[in-house]
Amino acid sequence: MVMRAATDSKKLQAVIAATEAAEIKIYEEIGAREGKLKTVAVAKEDVDFLAAQFDIPANIADRTLRLHGGDFNGTVAALLGATP
């Protein structure tokens, strides 16, 4: 019984370690993606226009523009629910 508990404990530790490693990888990928988004140039006028026309906060308009590579038309299509 003691041997099985030790084996189960080792398996559990391995699963926990694998889960933590996967979580770290996910956060690293998120950080890399956010870093890339910061480098996308967006015009303030585009952000302001989208925020006003779609009645959304400016930070959402900005992020949506960045997610679409600064492509205004693609962003509008996405906000309208169309496929760009």
N, C-alpha and C positions, 0 to 999 in steps of 0.2 A: 504494500500500500504506500509506503514511504517512497519507494522507487518511482511509482506512478505519479505521485504528487510532484516529485522533483522534475520528472519529464514534462508534465503538464506545465509546470512553472517555467521551464526553459522554452517551451513552445509559446507560451503566453508572452514571455519577454521578447522572443523573436518577432512575434506578430506586432507587438507594441513598437519595437524598433523599426520595423518595416513601415508601419503606419506613420510614425514620426518622420521618417525619411521621405515618404511620399508627400506629406504635408509641407515639409521644408521645400521640396521641389516645386510644389504648386505655388507657394508664396514667392519663390525666386522667379518663377515664370510671370506671375502677376506683376512683380516689381519691374521686370524687364519690359513687359508690355506697357506699363504706366510710363516708364522712362521714354519709350519710343513715342508714345502719344504726346508727351511734352515737347517733342521736337517737331511735331507737325505744325506748320504755320497756318493760322486762321486769321481772317480779317475781323476786326472788332465790329465793323459795320455788318458783316454777315451774321455774327453772333447776335447783335442787337436786333437785326431784322427778324431772324428766326424766333428769338425770344418773344418779340412783340406779336408776330403773325400767328404763331402756334400757341401763344399764351403759356410758355414754359419758362422756367428759371434760366437765367443766362448761363449758369454753369452746366445745365443739361444741354443747352444749345451748343455751347463750346465743346463739350465732350462728344456730342453726336457728330459735329463737324470733324473733330479729330479722328474719331473712329472711321470716318469715311474719307480720310486722307486729305481733308480740307476741301473736298469736292462739294461745292454748294448744291448743284443739281442732284447729286446722289443723296445728299443729306435730306433735301426736301422730299425726294421720292421715298426715302426711308421713313420720314416723319408722317408721310401720307399713307404709309403702309404698302406702297408699291415696290416692286422689285426693280432696283436701279439697273 
